[in-house]
Amino acid sequence: MNPRLSGTEDLPSGVEVPRYDRAAHGVGILHLGLGAFHRAHQAVATDDALASGGGDWRILGANLRSREIPDAMAAQNGLYTVLVRGPENRARVIGAHGPTLGGDPAAILEAACDPAIRILSLTVSEKAYGIDRAAMDADETHPAVAADLRAPEAPTGVLGLITAALAARRAAGIAPFTALSCDNLPDNGPLLRAGVLGFARRRDPALADWIAENVAFPATMVDRITPATTARTLADAEALTGRSDPAAVETEPFSQWVIEEQFPQGRPLWEAGGAEFVADVRPHEAMKLRLLNGSHSLIAYAGQLLGLEFVRQAVADRPLAAQIVRLMAAAGTTLPGNAGLDPDAYGRALMERFANPAIDHRTRQIAMDGTEKLPQRWFAPAAGILRAGGDLRPHAMASAIWLAWLGRLAAREETPDDPRGAVLRDLARAAGADDAALVRSVLGLPGLAPAELVEAPAFAEAVIARLALIRREGLGAALARDDAA
Ligand code: CS2
């Protein structure tokens, strides 16, 4: 049995280790959401930034609820392994984290009030924010928001915690931190700002005004394909490092991070880790959400229907691959033409990334939380295509595939893994074999698709026709027919 990872001395020579003296750098970032994505993305860029630019920018990583990863990292002196799966596996030990916190919101709030913390970053997943995106406001019906509005001094959710920390800093005369959302949400900086302001206004309008004046919420686009860690991840990482590490993560070689330059309290030299700083993230974010994540969601639901476990199997299925290419081409037409983007080249590179033979990215993992993901991945671009009089068929097909999957789950008495899973199951059950009823009831859910899209007969009819075909002849036949059209 190999010893546990705890230092970087005596690791095999092929293993990359921090190129700086960890102890010489203090903590400057509090990160909420110590999931695999953060460990494979922002923390790696921060490791590069510390090596090249120095500064007190190590990360205090925190999970609001789960202790598993924080505890595992604490037992390893904050270290963990990133396994990069390319033509061959590479291992890198990341030193950017300092202490960790798990399942203790009071301790996290205390840390967020520490003047040393100048950036509070988050990867908590779309559903954890509790923001009503249509209203650009805190969502009072979100369980964590509702609980935190009742007990604002003891917050357990994202908006409550950020607001309480900013209130305490304001009262103590401590400069606010920059709040940096690193989740796959459109316009994530302004969105987080709107949620925090909405929450703060309900507590104290003067606090909301102070936040609006003084706190920066830069927008970001984050990208690195990071499947959930499995036993195979841990075994392959251990084979390279000779150390056991339950906090190891696996990822692809590619990584991209586009950030709006808005850091009044300073920031690490993240460009050393490949980050790009721009004045406007929105075009990059739209391209990533609509082409990469939009295809991913199509792959996820089609994969589930076709019995394809991994993304790489889905892109090896010729009719499905053709469908993915059509979806990307249609989505590409919705991007601004003057932002220096090249959606065709981006799409071709994506197909190669999806096909990475070394990565087992489960379609089931991506199929989670559709109601949180699909608005920005499919329905916003579809509305743009509708307005421009473009080709709605690829997005109609993707929508039909999702609905067919929902219908199949309901028929098996299964509930989709989604914050609105029970609602989706009940709607699918009520619609039964009535394709039009399923399309209209699910797509009509509040906040899912823009009204102009749902009310457009051309879109609804295209979805209904495809759903009927999938349910009658199977997805394979429906895709083959679309392919031939
Ligand atoms: C995926 C993303 O699970 C999902 O919904 O689409 O996590 C995707 O892998 C990342 O955004 C890639 O950067």
Residues whose N, C-alpha, C, O or C-beta is under 5 A from the ligand:
A	BS01	CS2	N184 V222 D223 R224 I225 T226 N293 H296 Q365 I366
